[in-house]
Amino acid sequence: QWMLPLLCMDALCLTAYLHYCGDVESPMRLSYVLPVIAASLLVSIRAGLLIAGWATALYSALLVVTWTDALPLRIPHHHLAVFGTTFHDTIDPFLSETGGSYLAVQTLRLGAILFGFAAAVGILGARIRTGERDLKVQHHRQELMLNLLRDGIVLLSREGTILLSNSAARAFLPLGEAKCLSDLRPDLEVQERFARFEGPWEEFEAQGGERILHHRLVRDWRDGSAVWVFRDITE
């Protein structure tokens, strides 16, 4: 909710900055693309088009008030003449017949650039947000399926750090406090097995307290991570 007003304010501040640092002769007018890209990428393509329209309107208003010297605080028309007097004399409507056409073309070109960036970046941002949403849905479904299993399932890094676990594993083991296998009870024998485990898989049984567990370790050869699956077979 606060992003759009903030980006609109950024465009307004940029317009005031342009007025006092070269106006239409300043190459900084292309900085309008920054809030347009931010709106399209972080909010939506519609927000990007809205900021593009707002920036184009501000630039047009800047040209009008500069042309008419309507602002109470100002320096000479077209201000700094940053590209030299030859170029300045060519684009100034008061000094050249082509000046008005130049200003109109610059406004149209800037608007086309801004709307083009808004559409292109907006489409890219929409695809990124759709991909993130799909990944979250897929992750939620996988967690749901894992939590329905009665076997304990734990995802381990190459070093034995606990990365992920299902509800059955958390119910049997104090995984809420454990960060790695070395934090678990030694009678599970998983630490010793994992330390010398090379893969691709290994099965063994161990008695932890009054319970007998069947363990299986499976190694992922791509990144060295492993899956530890255990089942209570005491009965």
C-alpha positions as CSV (number, residue, x, y, z in Angstrom):
1,Q,0.0,0.0,0.0
2,W,2.9,2.4,0.7
3,M,4.9,1.4,-2.3
4,L,2.9,3.4,-5.0
5,P,2.7,6.7,-3.0
6,L,6.5,6.4,-2.3
7,L,7.3,5.9,-6.0
8,C,5.0,8.7,-7.0
9,M,6.9,10.9,-4.6
10,D,10.2,9.8,-6.0
11,A,9.1,10.8,-9.5
12,L,7.9,14.2,-8.2
13,C,11.3,14.8,-6.5
14,L,13.1,13.8,-9.7
15,T,11.0,16.3,-11.6
16,A,12.0,19.1,-9.2
17,Y,15.6,18.0,-9.4
18,L,15.5,18.1,-13.3
19,H,14.1,21.6,-13.2
20,Y,17.2,22.9,-11.5
21,C,19.9,20.8,-13.2
22,G,19.4,21.3,-16.9
23,D,15.7,20.6,-17.6
24,V,15.2,19.0,-21.0
25,E,18.9,19.2,-21.7
26,S,19.7,17.0,-18.7
27,P,20.4,13.3,-19.5
28,M,19.1,12.6,-16.0
29,R,15.5,12.6,-17.4
30,L,16.0,8.9,-18.2
31,S,16.1,8.4,-14.4
32,Y,12.3,8.2,-14.6
33,V,12.8,4.6,-15.6
34,L,13.9,3.7,-12.0
35,P,10.6,4.1,-10.2
36,V,8.8,2.6,-13.3
37,I,11.0,-0.5,-13.0
38,A,10.5,-0.7,-9.3
39,A,6.7,-0.5,-9.6
40,S,6.6,-3.1,-12.4
41,L,8.9,-5.5,-10.7
42,L,7.8,-5.2,-7.0
43,V,4.1,-4.4,-7.4
44,S,2.5,-5.2,-10.7
45,I,2.5,-4.3,-14.4
46,R,-0.5,-2.1,-13.8
47,A,1.4,-0.2,-11.2
48,G,4.4,0.2,-13.6
49,L,2.1,1.6,-16.3
50,L,0.6,4.0,-13.7
51,I,4.0,5.3,-12.6
52,A,5.0,5.6,-16.3
53,G,1.9,7.7,-17.0
54,W,2.5,9.8,-13.8
55,A,6.2,10.4,-14.8
56,T,5.2,11.4,-18.4
57,A,2.6,13.8,-17.0
58,L,5.2,15.3,-14.6
59,Y,7.7,15.8,-17.4
60,S,5.1,17.4,-19.6
61,A,4.2,19.8,-16.8
62,L,7.9,20.5,-16.3
63,L,8.2,21.6,-19.9
64,V,5.1,23.8,-19.6
65,V,6.2,25.6,-16.5
66,T,9.7,26.0,-17.8
67,W,8.6,27.3,-21.1
68,T,6.3,29.9,-19.5
69,D,8.7,30.6,-16.6
70,A,5.8,29.9,-14.3
71,L,7.8,28.9,-11.2
72,P,8.6,31.6,-8.7
73,L,12.1,30.2,-8.1
74,R,13.9,29.7,-11.4
75,I,17.1,30.3,-13.3
76,P,17.2,31.2,-17.1
77,H,15.1,29.2,-19.5
78,H,16.6,25.8,-20.2
79,H,19.0,26.6,-17.4
80,L,22.4,25.2,-17.6
81,A,22.8,24.6,-21.4
82,V,24.9,21.6,-20.4
83,F,25.7,20.6,-24.0
84,G,26.9,24.1,-25.1
85,T,25.2,27.1,-26.7
86,T,24.8,25.6,-30.2
87,F,22.6,22.8,-29.0
88,H,20.9,25.1,-26.6
89,D,20.0,27.6,-29.3
90,T,18.6,24.9,-31.4
91,I,16.1,23.4,-28.9
92,D,15.0,26.7,-27.2
93,P,11.6,27.5,-28.6
94,F,12.3,31.2,-28.2
95,L,15.4,31.0,-30.3
96,S,14.5,28.3,-32.9
97,E,11.5,27.4,-34.9
98,T,12.2,23.7,-34.3
99,G,12.4,24.1,-30.5
100,G,8.8,23.3,-29.9
101,S,8.9,20.3,-32.1
102,Y,12.0,19.1,-30.3
103,L,10.3,19.4,-26.9
104,A,7.2,17.5,-28.2
105,V,9.3,14.7,-29.6
106,Q,11.3,14.4,-26.5
107,T,8.2,14.1,-24.4
108,L,6.7,11.4,-26.7
109,R,10.0,9.5,-26.8
110,L,10.3,9.6,-23.0
111,G,6.8,8.4,-22.6
112,A,7.3,5.5,-25.0
113,I,10.5,4.5,-23.2
114,L,8.8,4.6,-19.8
115,F,5.7,2.6,-21.0
116,G,8.0,0.1,-22.8
117,F,10.0,-0.5,-19.6
118,A,6.8,-0.8,-17.6
119,A,5.4,-3.4,-19.9
120,A,8.6,-5.4,-20.3
121,V,9.6,-5.4,-16.7
122,G,6.0,-6.0,-15.6
123,I,5.7,-9.1,-17.7
124,L,9.0,-10.4,-16.2
125,G,7.9,-9.5,-12.7
126,A,4.6,-11.3,-13.2
127,R,6.4,-14.4,-14.3
128,I,8.8,-14.3,-11.3
129,R,5.8,-13.8,-8.9
130,T,3.9,-16.7,-10.5
131,G,7.0,-18.9,-10.2
132,E,7.4,-18.0,-6.5
133,R,3.7,-18.7,-5.9
134,D,3.9,-22.1,-7.6
135,L,7.0,-23.0,-5.6
136,K,5.2,-22.1,-2.3
137,V,2.2,-24.2,-3.4
138,Q,4.4,-27.1,-4.3
139,H,6.4,-26.9,-1.1
140,H,3.2,-26.8,0.9
141,R,1.9,-29.9,-0.9
142,Q,5.2,-31.8,-0.3
143,E,5.1,-30.9,3.4
144,L,1.5,-32.1,3.6
145,M,2.4,-35.5,2.0
146,L,5.5,-35.9,4.3
147,N,3.4,-35.2,7.4
148,L,0.9,-37.8,6.5
149,L,3.5,-40.5,6.6
150,R,4.0,-42.6,9.8
151,D,7.8,-43.0,9.1
152,G,10.1,-40.3,10.4
153,I,11.9,-38.5,7.6
154,V,14.8,-36.1,8.1
155,L,16.7,-34.2,5.4
156,L,20.4,-33.8,6.2
157,S,23.2,-31.8,4.7
158,R,26.6,-33.3,3.8
159,E,27.9,-32.3,7.3
160,G,24.9,-33.8,9.1
161,T,23.0,-30.6,9.7
162,I,19.2,-31.1,10.0
163,L,17.5,-29.2,7.2
164,L,14.0,-30.5,7.2
165,S,11.8,-33.0,9.1
166,N,8.3,-34.2,9.0
167,S,5.8,-34.4,11.9
168,A,6.5,-38.1,12.7
169,A,10.2,-37.4,13.1
170,R,9.6,-34.4,15.3
171,A,7.1,-36.3,17.5
172,F,9.7,-39.1,18.2
173,L,12.9,-37.0,18.4
174,P,13.6,-33.7,20.1
175,L,14.3,-32.0,16.7
176,G,13.0,-28.7,17.9
177,E,16.3,-28.2,19.9
178,A,18.6,-30.3,17.7
179,K,20.6,-28.5,14.9
180,C,22.6,-31.5,13.7
181,L,22.9,-35.3,14.3
182,S,25.5,-34.8,17.1
183,D,22.7,-33.2,19.2
184,L,20.6,-36.4,19.2
185,R,20.8,-39.3,21.6
186,P,23.9,-41.4,20.9
187,D,22.0,-44.7,21.3
188,L,20.3,-44.1,18.0
189,E,23.6,-44.9,16.3
190,V,22.8,-42.6,13.5
191,Q,25.7,-40.3,14.1
192,E,28.3,-43.0,13.8
193,R,26.7,-44.5,10.7
194,F,26.3,-41.2,9.0
195,A,29.9,-40.2,9.7
196,R,31.2,-43.2,7.6
197,F,28.2,-43.4,5.2
198,E,29.3,-42.9,1.6
199,G,26.1,-44.0,-0.1
200,P,24.1,-44.6,-2.1
201,W,22.0,-46.2,0.7
202,E,22.3,-48.1,3.9
203,E,19.9,-49.9,6.3
204,F,20.4,-50.9,9.9
205,E,18.5,-51.4,13.2
206,A,19.2,-49.8,16.5
207,Q,17.6,-49.8,20.0
208,G,17.1,-46.4,21.4
209,G,15.9,-46.7,25.0
210,E,12.9,-49.1,25.0
211,R,12.2,-48.7,21.3
212,I,13.8,-50.5,18.3
213,L,14.1,-48.5,15.2
214,H,14.8,-49.5,11.6
215,H,16.9,-46.8,9.9
216,R,17.6,-46.1,6.2
217,L,20.1,-43.6,4.9
218,V,20.0,-42.5,1.2
219,R,22.6,-40.1,-0.3
220,D,22.0,-37.6,-3.0
221,W,25.1,-37.7,-5.2
222,R,24.4,-34.3,-6.7
223,D,25.0,-32.2,-3.6
224,G,25.9,-34.8,-0.9
225,S,22.8,-34.3,1.1
226,A,21.1,-37.3,2.6
227,V,17.6,-38.5,3.7
228,W,17.3,-40.4,6.9
229,V,14.1,-42.5,7.2
230,F,13.3,-44.4,10.4
231,R,10.4,-46.6,11.6
232,D,9.5,-47.9,15.0
233,I,9.4,-51.7,14.7
234,T,9.3,-52.5,18.5
235,E,5.9,-54.2,18.2
